[in-house]
């Protein structure tokens, strides 16, 4: 064997090119958020100036004052919190039990049932909005929190079940078998072994369900026509009239709407990414 050591190199792009590309990608992704924040502190004249002003001469918080104290945005914000937290919690509870059953038990028709669960995710909004409205009106749930919570649970549950099922399958079943030998029940295995090891998957499902319900517009527009249950996406549309749009207020309200999502994602970023990639490999 020769004393010379051969150095293995992998062909690829230079490091500086990858860095430049990454920086450009980040700038492109962050530009809409930066422009939204800058526009929220502009005056009406600066908003309509051509060419656009990249930074206001005298930043003003009047738009935020109008949004927070002279509109229904605080009420809509509370409505969005109640509906999003309620639907996310309900979808997460149901997804945990359904996913555990699909991941751990063998029964007749299991592949068919898993496929049927995903069918609900494939249906377009236009195909289900009328049946849902008729059902909610029959149950007396139109213009109620529970009506929106149930609808949002329906649209987020299918993908939540698939995401958690993939994650549960990656947890070694031998851990639960050892616990069962020691006298643990299936529920104890779920709550004491599987769920603590599934925090990344649970976090990813929670973030997905919360973001989906927080930003949803069509169902809220149809099922929540009363201001007492309207959500933030509907509130943003109220700043637009037939002849004019208060873009400063729209941008300020958009910032208020975006902050909870940004805080939630940043606080759970590592768990969220880990949960999404868990199904890529198995072993």
C-alpha positions as semicolon CSV with decimal commas, in nm:
position;residue;x (nm);y (nm);z (nm)
1;X;0,000;0,000;0,000
2;X;0,145;0,336;-0,096
3;X;0,241;0,580;0,175
4;X;0,066;0,853;-0,010
5;X;-0,286;0,923;0,104
6;X;-0,538;1,013;-0,156
7;X;-0,772;1,293;-0,068
8;X;-1,130;1,228;-0,159
9;X;-1,309;1,532;-0,287
10;X;-1,670;1,571;-0,377
11;X;-1,756;1,772;-0,684
12;X;-1,987;2,061;-0,615
13;X;-2,036;2,435;-0,620
14;X;-1,777;2,664;-0,459
15;X;-1,850;2,770;-0,104
16;X;-1,868;3,140;-0,188
17;X;-2,128;3,075;-0,457
18;X;-2,344;2,880;-0,213
19;X;-2,312;3,163;0,039
20;X;-2,411;3,427;-0,215
21;X;-2,706;3,219;-0,331
22;X;-2,822;3,164;0,028
23;X;-2,801;3,535;0,109
24;X;-2,998;3,625;-0,204
25;X;-3,262;3,365;-0,120
26;X;-3,298;3,501;0,234
27;X;-3,329;3,858;0,105
28;X;-3,596;3,760;-0,146
29;X;-3,794;3,576;0,123
30;X;-3,764;3,857;0,380
31;X;-3,834;4,146;0,143
32;X;-4,218;4,121;0,162
33;X;-4,204;4,126;0,542
34;X;-3,961;4,418;0,546
35;X;-4,176;4,612;0,299
36;X;-4,486;4,539;0,509
37;X;-4,323;4,676;0,824
38;X;-4,184;4,984;0,645
39;X;-4,519;5,058;0,481
40;X;-4,697;5,034;0,815
41;X;-4,503;5,340;0,943
42;X;-4,543;5,551;0,630
43;X;-4,783;5,841;0,584
44;X;-5,056;5,825;0,322
45;X;-4,860;6,051;0,087
46;X;-4,548;5,833;0,112
47;X;-4,748;5,518;0,040
48;X;-4,860;5,652;-0,297
49;X;-4,530;5,815;-0,397
50;X;-4,381;5,702;-0,731
51;X;-4,104;5,588;-0,738
52;X;-4,159;5,423;-0,399
53;X;-3,988;5,551;-0,085
54;X;-3,773;5,275;0,067
55;X;-3,769;5,435;0,412
56;X;-4,006;5,706;0,541
57;X;-3,864;6,049;0,626
58;X;-4,066;6,067;0,948
59;X;-4,192;5,725;1,060
60;X;-4,534;5,743;1,220
61;X;-4,728;5,498;1,434
62;X;-5,063;5,654;1,351
63;X;-5,156;5,351;1,142
64;X;-5,104;5,124;1,444
65;X;-5,309;5,363;1,658
66;X;-5,594;5,351;1,410
67;X;-5,580;4,971;1,390
68;X;-5,558;4,907;1,765
69;X;-5,790;5,175;1,899
70;X;-6,023;5,280;1,616
71;X;-6,112;4,949;1,453
72;X;-6,238;4,602;1,543
73;X;-5,896;4,441;1,493
74;X;-5,842;4,368;1,868
75;X;-6,174;4,182;1,875
76;X;-6,089;3,995;1,556
77;X;-5,748;3,910;1,702
78;X;-5,916;3,755;2,007
79;X;-6,154;3,563;1,782
80;X;-5,864;3,427;1,577
81;X;-5,683;3,315;1,892
82;X;-5,990;3,134;2,026
83;X;-6,071;2,963;1,697
84;X;-5,711;2,873;1,606
85;X;-5,619;2,740;1,950
86;X;-5,946;2,547;1,977
87;X;-5,926;2,386;1,633
88;X;-5,554;2,311;1,667
89;X;-5,602;2,146;2,006
90;X;-5,899;1,939;1,886
91;X;-5,721;1,832;1,566
92;X;-5,407;1,740;1,760
93;X;-5,595;1,522;2,010
94;X;-5,783;1,333;1,738
95;X;-5,471;1,304;1,520
96;X;-5,269;1,151;1,804
97;X;-5,513;0,866;1,864
98;X;-5,584;0,805;1,494
99;X;-5,216;0,811;1,401
100;X;-5,122;0,577;1,684
101;X;-5,383;0,329;1,567
102;X;-5,259;0,341;1,207
103;X;-4,895;0,312;1,315
104;X;-4,923;0,033;1,570
105;X;-5,222;-0,187;1,485
106;X;-5,292;-0,416;1,192
107;X;-5,654;-0,449;1,089
108;X;-5,857;-0,524;0,780
109;X;-5,897;-0,231;0,542
110;X;-5,620;-0,025;0,699
111;X;-5,466;0,096;0,366
112;X;-5,811;0,192;0,239
113;X;-5,894;0,388;0,553
114;X;-5,562;0,572;0,537
115;X;-5,636;0,666;0,178
116;X;-5,986;0,784;0,266
117;X;-5,844;1,006;0,539
118;X;-5,634;1,186;0,281
119;X;-5,926;1,224;0,038
120;X;-6,067;1,502;0,256
121;X;-5,744;1,695;0,207
122;X;-5,770;1,663;-0,172
123;X;-6,121;1,806;-0,205
124;X;-6,131;2,167;-0,330
125;X;-6,287;2,434;-0,113
126;X;-6,568;2,498;-0,359
127;X;-6,677;2,135;-0,336
128;X;-6,723;2,127;0,042
129;X;-6,818;2,482;0,137
130;X;-7,190;2,443;0,053
131;X;-7,238;2,107;0,234
132;X;-7,051;2,246;0,535
133;X;-7,268;2,557;0,543
134;X;-7,589;2,350;0,524
135;X;-7,463;2,125;0,804
136;X;-7,363;2,416;1,028
137;X;-7,695;2,593;0,968
138;X;-7,884;2,273;1,056
139;X;-7,684;2,242;1,379
140;X;-7,720;2,612;1,458
141;X;-7,344;2,669;1,447
142;X;-7,325;2,947;1,187
143;X;-7,167;3,261;1,337
144;X;-7,032;3,067;1,636
145;X;-6,685;2,980;1,757
146;X;-6,768;2,609;1,757
147;X;-6,874;2,622;1,394
148;X;-6,539;2,762;1,281
149;X;-6,347;2,533;1,517
150;X;-6,513;2,222;1,374
151;X;-6,465;2,336;1,013
152;X;-6,096;2,414;1,068
153;X;-6,049;2,085;1,249
154;X;-6,192;1,907;0,944
155;X;-5,954;2,075;0,699
156;X;-5,639;2,026;0,912
157;X;-5,700;1,679;1,055
158;X;-5,621;1,463;0,746
159;X;-5,268;1,591;0,689
160;X;-5,208;1,598;1,065
161;X;-5,292;1,227;1,083
162;X;-5,053;1,145;0,799
163;X;-4,769;1,348;0,948
164;X;-4,803;1,191;1,293
165;X;-4,848;0,839;1,154
166;X;-4,517;0,869;0,972
167;X;-4,348;0,992;1,288
168;X;-4,495;0,722;1,514
169;X;-4,372;0,453;1,273
170;X;-4,015;0,573;1,322
171;X;-4,029;0,512;1,697
172;X;-3,905;0,156;1,776
173;X;-4,198;-0,065;1,870
174;X;-3,964;-0,263;2,097
175;X;-3,982;0,016;2,354
176;X;-4,357;-0,030;2,388
177;X;-4,330;-0,409;2,387
178;X;-4,088;-0,393;2,680
179;X;-4,326;-0,167;2,868
180;X;-4,620;-0,399;2,798
181;X;-4,420;-0,693;2,936
182;X;-4,370;-0,487;3,252
183;X;-4,746;-0,443;3,283
184;X;-4,812;-0,115;3,103
185;X;-5,131;-0,069;2,906
186;X;-5,153;0,068;2,553
187;X;-5,259;0,409;2,678
188;X;-4,967;0,418;2,920
189;X;-4,733;0,329;2,635
190;X;-4,879;0,610;2,428
191;X;-4,861;0,881;2,694
192;X;-4,540;0,775;2,873
193;X;-4,325;0,650;2,585
194;X;-4,451;0,743;2,238
195;X;-4,566;1,100;2,297
196;X;-4,251;1,217;2,482
197;X;-4,041;1,079;2,195
198;X;-4,271;1,241;1,938
199;X;-4,240;1,606;2,045
200;X;-4,091;1,717;1,709
201;X;-4,376;1,554;1,518
202;X;-4,637;1,699;1,752
203;X;-4,478;2,044;1,720
204;X;-4,484;2,027;1,340
205;X;-4,852;1,926;1,340
206;X;-4,936;2,201;1,587
207;X;-4,758;2,469;1,384
208;X;-4,914;2,348;1,059
209;X;-5,267;2,341;1,202
210;X;-5,233;2,677;1,378
211;X;-5,090;2,859;1,076
212;X;-5,354;2,709;0,846
213;X;-5,645;2,817;1,065
214;X;-5,490;3,154;1,153
215;X;-5,459;3,256;0,786
216;X;-5,777;3,094;0,651
217;X;-6,012;3,335;0,472
218;X;-6,282;3,163;0,263
219;X;-6,450;2,958;0,536
220;X;-6,436;3,246;0,783
221;X;-6,593;3,475;0,523
222;X;-6,886;3,237;0,470
223;X;-6,942;3,103;0,822
224;X;-6,864;3,412;1,033
225;X;-7,063;3,711;0,908
226;X;-7,110;3,864;1,253
227;X;-6,838;4,090;1,394
228;X;-6,847;3,899;1,723
229;X;-6,686;3,594;1,558
230;X;-6,502;3,739;1,257
231;X;-6,132;3,655;1,238
232;X;-5,830;3,865;1,142
233;X;-5,822;3,779;0,768
234;X;-6,177;3,911;0,742
235;X;-6,079;4,218;0,941
236;X;-5,804;4,302;0,693
237;X;-6,058;4,309;0,410
238;X;-6,266;4,568;0,595
239;X;-6,001;4,833;0,533
240;X;-6,083;4,815;0,161
241;X;-6,390;4,994;0,035
242;X;-6,538;5,031;-0,313
243;X;-6,341;5,348;-0,388
244;X;-6,038;5,340;-0,157
245;X;-5,804;5,118;0,042
246;X;-5,629;5,233;0,358
247;X;-5,297;5,065;0,281
248;X;-5,128;5,202;0,591
249;X;-5,388;5,039;0,814
250;X;-5,376;4,720;0,608
251;X;-5,000;4,695;0,653
252;X;-5,019;4,773;1,026
253;X;-5,292;4,511;1,075
254;X;-5,086;4,264;0,871
255;X;-4,792;4,315;1,105
256;X;-5,018;4,251;1,405
257;X;-5,148;3,938;1,234
258;X;-4,802;3,810;1,142
259;X;-4,637;3,850;1,483
260;X;-4,801;3,548;1,656
261;X;-4,710;3,321;1,364
262;X;-4,350;3,446;1,361
263;X;-4,315;3,398;1,738
264;X;-4,468;3,050;1,724
265;X;-4,246;2,934;1,439
266;X;-3,924;3,082;1,580
267;X;-3,987;2,931;1,923
268;X;-4,047;2,584;1,774
269;X;-3,823;2,601;1,470
270;X;-3,596;2,310;1,561
271;X;-3,882;2,082;1,662
272;X;-4,083;2,183;1,354
273;X;-3,803;2,104;1,106
274;X;-3,726;1,777;1,286
275;X;-4,090;1,670;1,271
276;X;-4,122;1,745;0,900
277;X;-3,809;1,549;0,809
278;X;-3,882;1,253;1,036
279;X;-4,072;1,066;0,769
280;X;-3,794;1,093;0,514
281;X;-3,601;0,803;0,661
282;X;-3,701;0,504;0,864
283;X;-3,486;0,294;1,090
